[in-house]
Every structure is written in C-alpha cells, then in structure tokens.
C-alpha cells in the first residue's frame, strides 16, 4: 500500500509521517485481497483548519482511498492531530470491513 501525505497550514514532521505510516500500515492486512489486483493508494491530508484559532477542533485529518468500484473517505477534526488521525483510521477500517462483508456474501 502506498501512502501519500499532504500537509495543509502546518509544517510536515518526520514524527507525524511515521505516525501516519504506522497507523494506516495496519490496514494492509484488511486490504490484502485487494492488493492482488493492484497497489492500493491511500491519500492522507492533515493540517490546521484555520491559522487564527487556538482552541477547539483546530486540526483536521482526511483520508481518501480508491478500491476497484469503491471510494472510501473519512474526515475528522479534533484539538489534537494524532487523535484526528486515529479517528479517521477507525472510520476507514469500519468502512473496509463492511465492504469486505458485502463482497463475501
């Protein structure tokens, strides 16, 4: 699985890159059946929603992933970027599991 990371209104850091790769790398098991057809690409965008707010949900994580015949998308805002990343990973994992269940029936 190839993970493409885009930063918006925030500096890219190695720590966030590693964190994203670790979290979404765990989805490789769930995607193994789709990896046989072609390499799956995961587009992750993280950043600040605004430059002037300092409280509340100021960080955003958004994920888009295309599988044959299906687009998966998740988006969350939170006060902590890592929590927003965790939340979109969980949403994406649920969507993939639901899609796999439908494909198995």
Secondary structure, DSSP 8 states (H G I E B T S, - for coil): -EEEEEEESS---HHHHHHHHHHHHGGGTTTHHHHTTS--EEEEEEEES-SS--SSS-EEEEEEEEETTEEEEEEEEESSHHHHHHHHHHHHHHHHHHHHHHHH-
